[in-house]
């Protein structure tokens, strides 16, 4: 069990049954309340929302993040099929681990992540913390 499960359960409850416009506003409020970087993506791995901690971590504004896709900030080896990994994540429902994030500066940083599929229909949330490599 992740330390974030209660927050994600609370988020799912807060988002349940909302219409699309209301859903996005409620999602943004939920992300804002989190103490870690949070990104929300659609079923197609297009980012749809981010909190200020995600802006700090990535160097992109929330508006810029909404123009990005998963593979824009999470570079994968050429031999890895990003779409297949995304489908596996959605099917599993949760995922966690570490990877290199490519922020605006272009210099990769190591992050730990916790990802939760379907916090609302078609919305998936990833929580990120920088890993100190010192």
Backbone as a chain_set.jsonl record, in Angstrom:
{"seq": "XXXXXXXXXXXXXXXXXXXXXXXXXXXXXXXXXXXXXXXXXXXXXXXXXXXXXXXXXXXXXXXXXXXXXXXXXXXXXXXXXXXXXXXXXXXXXXXXXXXXXXXXXXXXXXXXXXXXXXXXXXXXXXXXXXXXXX", "coords": {"N": [[0.841, -1.188, 0.0], [0.542, 2.182, -0.824], [1.713, 5.27, 0.498], [0.184, 7.248, -0.489], [-2.324, 6.299, -1.092], [-4.678, 6.908, 0.557], [-5.077, 9.623, -0.176], [-5.532, 9.404, -2.914], [-7.838, 7.836, -2.91], [-9.586, 9.654, -1.711], [-9.513, 11.634, -3.667], [-10.682, 10.261, -5.847], [-13.275, 9.942, -4.816], [-14.08, 12.622, -4.627], [-14.19, 13.334, -7.291], [-16.022, 11.716, -8.477], [-18.843, 11.205, -10.533], [-18.955, 13.746, -11.689], [-19.541, 16.258, -14.214], [-17.874, 16.857, -17.391], [-16.671, 19.542, -17.638], [-16.889, 20.481, -14.994], [-15.521, 18.435, -13.809], [-12.822, 18.791, -14.589], [-12.149, 21.193, -13.283], [-12.538, 20.427, -10.622], [-10.644, 18.381, -10.483], [-8.266, 19.845, -10.796], [-8.325, 21.328, -8.406], [-8.041, 19.228, -6.567], [-5.457, 18.275, -7.228], [-3.951, 20.512, -6.581], [-4.036, 20.496, -3.815], [-2.26, 18.525, -3.068], [0.904, 17.547, -1.657], [3.058, 16.874, -3.172], [4.61, 16.754, -6.451], [2.243, 16.617, -9.024], [0.711, 15.142, -11.8], [-1.813, 14.922, -14.232], [-3.183, 12.797, -16.642], [-4.748, 12.016, -19.791], [-6.576, 9.251, -21.315], [-5.066, 8.897, -23.586], [-2.5, 9.505, -22.888], [-1.961, 12.201, -22.835], [-1.197, 15.125, -21.162], [-3.42, 16.7, -18.912], [-3.726, 18.233, -16.681], [-1.93, 19.815, -13.977], [-0.076, 20.376, -10.945], [1.366, 23.104, -8.949], [3.755, 22.175, -7.89], [4.532, 20.292, -9.74], [5.05, 21.986, -11.836], [7.324, 23.296, -10.82], [9.086, 21.109, -10.643], [9.304, 20.201, -13.309], [9.85, 22.492, -14.774], [8.171, 23.567, -16.599], [5.236, 25.528, -17.311], [1.884, 25.115, -16.036], [0.063, 25.398, -18.141], [1.748, 24.879, -20.335], [2.46, 22.245, -19.754], [0.024, 20.981, -20.191], [0.09, 20.839, -22.906], [1.774, 18.811, -23.467], [2.82, 15.381, -23.945], [3.109, 12.157, -22.381], [5.546, 10.906, -23.26], [7.043, 13.126, -23.91], [8.28, 14.15, -21.658], [9.269, 11.982, -20.382], [11.627, 10.322, -21.374], [12.143, 7.374, -23.222], [14.007, 4.366, -23.916], [14.78, 3.666, -27.344], [14.015, 1.115, -28.012], [11.811, 0.563, -26.492], [8.32, 0.372, -26.317], [6.289, 2.917, -25.88], [3.497, 3.22, -25.935], [2.622, 0.634, -25.432], [3.584, 0.257, -22.817], [2.022, 2.19, -21.545], [-0.585, 1.153, -21.945], [-0.332, -1.198, -20.439], [-0.003, -0.097, -17.866], [-2.54, 1.141, -17.507], [-4.165, -1.125, -17.554], [-3.205, -2.519, -15.308], [-3.72, -0.752, -13.223], [-2.291, 0.491, -11.126], [1.025, 1.766, -10.58], [4.456, 1.953, -9.757], [7.717, 3.353, -9.184], [11.023, 4.256, -10.298], [12.395, 6.715, -12.501], [14.03, 8.54, -15.169], [13.336, 11.858, -15.535], [12.731, 14.274, -17.999], [13.182, 17.482, -17.717], [12.363, 20.926, -18.612], [14.914, 22.083, -18.867], [16.373, 20.133, -20.087], [18.284, 18.551, -18.951], [18.37, 15.468, -17.563], [16.595, 14.371, -14.632], [16.404, 12.347, -11.727], [13.506, 10.708, -10.645], [11.067, 9.522, -8.318], [8.073, 7.721, -8.654], [4.496, 7.384, -8.314], [1.797, 5.979, -9.729], [-1.607, 6.185, -10.675], [-4.298, 4.718, -12.136], [-7.35, 5.703, -13.722], [-8.595, 7.611, -11.865], [-10.697, 9.151, -12.269], [-13.174, 8.803, -14.844], [-11.26, 8.14, -17.651], [-9.106, 9.642, -16.706], [-5.911, 9.813, -15.326], [-3.531, 9.73, -12.726], [-0.298, 10.811, -11.789], [2.114, 10.887, -9.27], [4.989, 12.573, -8.217], [8.324, 12.59, -6.948], [11.426, 14.11, -6.507], [14.494, 12.319, -6.632], [17.173, 12.372, -4.574], [20.46, 12.304, -5.617], [22.848, 12.576, -4.409]], "CA": [[0.0, 0.0, 0.0], [1.291, 3.428, -0.945], [1.333, 6.328, 1.443], [-0.73, 8.155, -1.176], [-3.624, 5.68, -1.33], [-5.808, 7.679, 1.112], [-5.271, 10.834, -0.979], [-6.119, 9.005, -4.198], [-9.221, 7.443, -2.611], [-10.304, 10.906, -1.475], [-9.627, 12.28, -4.973], [-11.69, 9.534, -6.616], [-14.593, 10.268, -4.259], [-14.385, 14.015, -4.954], [-14.38, 13.47, -8.735], [-17.073, 10.798, -8.917], [-20.111, 11.717, -11.011], [-18.902, 15.137, -12.171], [-19.56, 16.47, -15.665], [-16.522, 17.096, -17.887], [-16.151, 20.865, -17.257], [-16.77, 20.487, -13.539], [-14.501, 17.438, -13.479], [-11.476, 19.359, -14.745], [-11.946, 22.168, -12.207], [-12.397, 19.657, -9.378], [-9.353, 17.692, -10.573], [-7.213, 20.829, -10.519], [-8.372, 21.597, -6.963], [-7.482, 18.061, -5.879], [-4.007, 18.259, -7.462], [-3.378, 21.647, -5.853], [-3.959, 20.148, -2.395], [-1.215, 17.525, -2.816], [2.201, 18.086, -1.219], [4.077, 16.404, -4.12], [4.308, 17.062, -7.846], [1.159, 15.774, -9.531], [0.341, 15.307, -13.201], [-2.959, 14.119, -14.647], [-3.15, 12.529, -18.079], [-5.925, 11.387, -20.392], [-6.351, 7.883, -21.782], [-4.078, 8.904, -24.67], [-1.225, 9.948, -22.295], [-1.843, 13.655, -22.99], [-1.414, 15.762, -19.86], [-4.602, 17.562, -18.87], [-3.659, 19.089, -15.485], [-0.705, 19.7, -13.175], [-0.043, 21.324, -9.826], [2.528, 23.997, -8.945], [4.966, 21.385, -7.608], [4.914, 19.704, -11.036], [5.667, 23.086, -12.59], [8.675, 23.47, -10.273], [9.903, 19.941, -10.962], [9.541, 20.07, -14.749], [10.268, 23.754, -15.383], [7.12, 23.999, -17.507], [4.02, 26.034, -16.672], [0.761, 24.178, -16.141], [-0.463, 25.506, -19.506], [2.681, 24.165, -21.216], [2.345, 20.813, -19.448], [-1.189, 20.498, -20.86], [0.417, 20.627, -24.314], [2.75, 17.732, -23.573], [2.431, 13.975, -23.79], [3.974, 11.405, -21.475], [6.886, 10.68, -23.811], [7.761, 14.394, -24.028], [9.093, 14.409, -20.461], [9.778, 10.719, -19.862], [12.265, 9.656, -22.513], [12.32, 5.929, -23.129], [14.908, 3.83, -24.949], [14.132, 3.466, -28.641], [13.49, -0.246, -28.076], [10.638, 0.441, -25.632], [7.078, 0.87, -26.906], [5.628, 3.738, -24.855], [2.06, 2.933, -25.934], [2.42, -0.651, -24.768], [3.761, 0.505, -21.389], [0.848, 2.936, -21.081], [-1.706, 0.206, -21.886], [-0.072, -2.08, -19.291], [-0.302, 0.675, -16.667], [-3.99, 1.3, -17.399], [-4.727, -2.441, -17.225], [-2.809, -2.886, -13.94], [-4.382, 0.155, -12.303], [-1.296, 1.262, -10.375], [2.42, 1.503, -10.943], [5.393, 2.819, -9.044], [9.107, 3.066, -9.492], [11.878, 5.416, -10.54], [12.798, 6.928, -13.882], [14.608, 9.847, -15.444], [12.412, 12.847, -16.078], [13.42, 15.286, -18.786], [12.536, 18.783, -17.529], [12.595, 21.936, -19.649], [16.351, 22.323, -19.038], [16.94, 19.068, -20.908], [19.158, 17.711, -18.129], [17.504, 14.525, -16.854], [16.631, 14.249, -13.173], [15.832, 11.08, -11.259], [12.31, 10.871, -9.826], [10.292, 8.369, -7.852], [6.685, 8.0, -9.02], [3.363, 6.549, -7.961], [0.793, 6.284, -10.759], [-2.925, 5.635, -10.38], [-5.183, 4.776, -13.298], [-8.787, 5.884, -13.572], [-9.078, 8.334, -10.683], [-11.995, 9.544, -12.823], [-13.188, 8.196, -16.184], [-10.308, 8.675, -18.617], [-8.105, 10.492, -16.056], [-4.912, 9.031, -14.603], [-2.692, 10.663, -11.974], [1.045, 10.408, -11.374], [2.714, 11.699, -8.221], [6.435, 12.507, -8.438], [9.275, 13.21, -6.02], [12.824, 14.05, -6.969], [15.369, 11.446, -5.867], [18.499, 12.977, -4.397], [21.516, 11.377, -6.025], [24.105, 12.978, -3.764]], "C": [[0.881, 1.244, 0.0], [0.818, 4.43, 0.094], [0.335, 7.3, 0.829], [-2.129, 7.569, -1.38], [-4.786, 6.45, -0.703], [-6.101, 8.952, 0.315], [-5.951, 10.5, -2.311], [-7.564, 8.564, -3.989], [-10.099, 8.674, -2.416], [-10.537, 11.636, -2.81], [-10.705, 11.591, -5.811], [-13.104, 9.871, -6.138], [-15.014, 11.686, -4.658], [-14.709, 14.198, -6.438], [-15.554, 12.652, -9.267], [-18.337, 11.55, -9.351], [-20.102, 13.138, -11.546], [-18.948, 15.189, -13.696], [-18.158, 16.888, -16.096], [-15.948, 18.446, -17.457], [-15.923, 20.946, -15.754], [-15.675, 19.521, -13.084], [-13.103, 18.046, -13.536], [-11.176, 20.384, -13.655], [-11.74, 21.446, -10.875], [-11.061, 18.91, -9.35], [-8.22, 18.657, -10.229], [-7.176, 21.173, -9.032], [-7.742, 20.453, -6.185], [-5.958, 18.003, -6.037], [-3.316, 19.356, -6.664], [-3.177, 21.316, -4.386], [-2.849, 19.156, -2.062], [0.12, 18.19, -2.501], [3.358, 17.624, -2.108], [3.67, 16.837, -5.519], [3.25, 16.083, -8.35], [0.822, 16.157, -10.96], [-0.864, 14.422, -13.479], [-2.927, 13.999, -16.164], [-4.45, 11.865, -18.518], [-5.577, 9.946, -20.782], [-5.275, 7.802, -22.857], [-2.706, 9.402, -24.213], [-0.924, 11.415, -22.572], [-2.106, 14.274, -21.623], [-2.578, 16.731, -19.945], [-4.597, 18.491, -17.663], [-2.354, 18.82, -14.759], [-0.799, 20.673, -12.01], [1.25, 22.141, -9.863], [3.823, 23.24, -8.652], [5.456, 20.676, -8.878], [5.559, 20.766, -11.918], [7.109, 23.278, -12.131], [9.59, 22.328, -10.692], [10.265, 19.889, -12.442], [10.093, 21.333, -15.4], [9.273, 24.282, -16.399], [5.965, 24.593, -16.705], [2.923, 24.983, -16.83], [0.168, 24.208, -17.549], [0.444, 24.77, -20.497], [2.588, 22.658, -21.004], [1.129, 20.231, -20.159], [-0.964, 20.298, -22.356], [1.377, 19.474, -24.538], [2.101, 16.365, -23.456], [3.458, 13.303, -22.885], [5.396, 11.29, -22.009], [7.691, 11.967, -24.003], [8.658, 14.675, -22.815], [9.618, 13.132, -19.812], [10.414, 9.934, -20.997], [12.495, 8.171, -22.246], [13.342, 5.479, -24.169], [14.126, 3.552, -26.228], [13.479, 2.087, -28.726], [12.215, -0.431, -27.253], [9.433, 1.071, -26.328], [6.284, 1.603, -25.82], [4.132, 3.436, -24.791], [1.754, 1.618, -25.234], [2.581, -0.505, -23.251], [2.553, 1.226, -20.805], [-0.357, 2.002, -20.942], [-1.549, -0.741, -20.695], [-0.407, -1.371, -17.98], [-1.81, 0.79, -16.463], [-4.621, -0.03, -16.973], [-4.418, -2.846, -15.777], [-3.469, -2.002, -12.894], [-3.445, 1.004, -11.452], [0.091, 0.877, -10.867], [3.279, 2.413, -10.095], [6.798, 2.404, -9.384], [9.905, 4.344, -9.59], [12.177, 5.498, -12.023], [13.459, 8.29, -14.001], [13.56, 10.712, -16.114], [13.233, 13.865, -16.85], [12.68, 16.617, -18.622], [12.884, 19.731, -18.677], [14.086, 22.149, -19.905], [17.009, 21.297, -19.944], [17.867, 18.144, -20.145], [18.292, 16.77, -17.303], [17.696, 14.579, -15.34], [15.946, 12.94, -12.8], [14.629, 11.375, -10.375], [11.74, 9.513, -9.44], [8.835, 8.712, -8.178], [5.73, 6.944, -8.484], [2.278, 6.93, -8.942], [-0.491, 5.509, -10.477], [-3.827, 5.827, -11.585], [-6.619, 5.04, -12.855], [-9.216, 6.495, -12.24], [-10.438, 8.958, -10.995], [-12.012, 8.924, -14.219], [-12.233, 8.902, -17.147], [-9.218, 9.556, -18.035], [-7.216, 9.637, -15.155], [-3.905, 9.987, -13.971], [-1.356, 10.025, -11.614], [1.556, 11.408, -10.346], [4.215, 11.487, -8.293], [7.199, 13.193, -7.318], [10.667, 13.059, -6.603], [13.619, 13.141, -6.043], [16.719, 12.119, -5.774], [19.559, 11.931, -4.711], [22.856, 11.69, -5.387], [24.605, 11.925, -2.817]], "O": [[1.853, 1.328, 0.751], [-0.342, 4.422, 0.506], [-0.289, 8.086, 1.542], [-3.033, 8.289, -1.805], [-5.805, 6.637, -1.369], [-7.265, 9.318, 0.151], [-6.833, 11.227, -2.77], [-8.429, 8.884, -4.805], [-11.228, 8.721, -2.905], [-11.613, 12.183, -3.05], [-11.544, 12.259, -6.416], [-14.014, 10.061, -6.945], [-16.176, 11.919, -4.988], [-15.43, 15.128, -6.799], [-16.019, 12.878, -10.384], [-18.835, 12.417, -8.632], [-21.168, 13.684, -11.831], [-18.462, 14.287, -14.378], [-17.335, 17.238, -15.251], [-14.827, 18.488, -16.951], [-14.883, 21.425, -15.3], [-14.991, 19.768, -12.091], [-12.295, 17.838, -12.631], [-10.052, 20.434, -13.154], [-10.864, 21.817, -10.093], [-10.423, 18.821, -8.301], [-7.322, 18.318, -9.458], [-6.094, 21.297, -8.459], [-6.986, 20.687, -5.241], [-5.25, 17.712, -5.073], [-2.224, 19.153, -6.133], [-2.233, 21.812, -3.77], [-2.529, 18.964, -0.889], [0.426, 19.264, -3.017], [4.514, 17.945, -1.832], [2.528, 17.237, -5.748], [3.35, 14.876, -8.132], [0.668, 17.333, -11.289], [-0.921, 13.288, -13.005], [-2.677, 14.973, -16.874], [-5.151, 11.24, -17.723], [-4.447, 9.49, -20.606], [-4.641, 6.76, -23.025], [-1.843, 9.691, -25.042], [0.235, 11.828, -22.548], [-3.123, 13.982, -20.994], [-2.712, 17.484, -20.91], [-5.379, 19.441, -17.616], [-1.751, 17.756, -14.897], [-1.514, 21.673, -12.081], [2.12, 21.903, -10.701], [4.886, 23.638, -9.129], [6.659, 20.487, -9.061], [6.501, 20.48, -12.658], [8.013, 23.408, -12.956], [10.744, 22.556, -11.055], [11.401, 19.57, -12.794], [10.73, 21.264, -16.452], [9.5, 25.332, -17.0], [5.74, 24.21, -15.557], [3.03, 24.077, -17.656], [-0.19, 23.163, -18.092], [-0.052, 24.104, -21.406], [2.633, 21.887, -21.963], [1.188, 19.115, -20.675], [-1.773, 19.638, -23.009], [1.753, 19.189, -25.675], [0.993, 16.217, -22.942], [4.545, 13.835, -22.66], [6.352, 11.552, -21.28], [8.899, 11.906, -24.234], [9.675, 15.357, -22.937], [10.329, 13.189, -18.809], [9.818, 8.994, -21.521], [12.977, 7.777, -21.184], [13.52, 6.141, -25.191], [12.937, 3.237, -26.179], [12.492, 1.915, -29.441], [11.599, -1.495, -27.319], [9.525, 2.175, -26.864], [5.683, 0.974, -24.949], [3.558, 3.401, -23.703], [0.752, 1.498, -24.529], [1.804, -1.078, -22.487], [2.111, 0.912, -19.7], [-1.069, 2.051, -19.939], [-2.53, -1.05, -20.018], [-1.018, -1.961, -17.089], [-2.303, 0.558, -15.359], [-5.512, -0.051, -16.124], [-5.258, -3.44, -15.101], [-3.749, -2.462, -11.787], [-3.788, 2.132, -11.097], [0.298, -0.173, -11.474], [2.871, 3.523, -9.754], [7.054, 1.277, -9.809], [9.525, 5.379, -9.043], [12.209, 4.484, -12.72], [13.45, 9.087, -13.063], [12.976, 10.338, -17.131], [14.306, 14.271, -16.405], [11.678, 16.861, -19.295], [13.615, 19.365, -19.597], [14.484, 22.375, -21.048], [18.075, 21.55, -20.506], [18.205, 17.065, -20.632], [17.553, 17.224, -16.43], [18.799, 14.8, -14.839], [15.024, 12.49, -13.48], [14.714, 12.194, -9.46], [11.911, 8.512, -10.136], [8.408, 9.854, -8.001], [6.097, 5.795, -8.239], [1.872, 8.091, -8.989], [-0.462, 4.34, -10.093], [-4.09, 6.953, -12.006], [-7.037, 4.651, -11.764], [-10.096, 5.962, -11.565], [-11.222, 9.253, -10.094], [-10.955, 8.553, -14.731], [-12.372, 10.093, -17.423], [-8.465, 10.169, -18.792], [-7.698, 8.851, -14.339], [-3.474, 10.947, -14.609], [-1.288, 8.869, -11.196], [1.444, 12.62, -10.53], [4.676, 10.352, -8.415], [6.784, 14.232, -6.805], [11.029, 12.004, -7.124], [13.448, 13.18, -4.824], [17.343, 12.406, -6.795], [19.561, 10.832, -4.157], [23.882, 11.135, -5.778], [25.65, 12.103, -2.192]]}, "num_chains": 1, "name": "protein.A"}
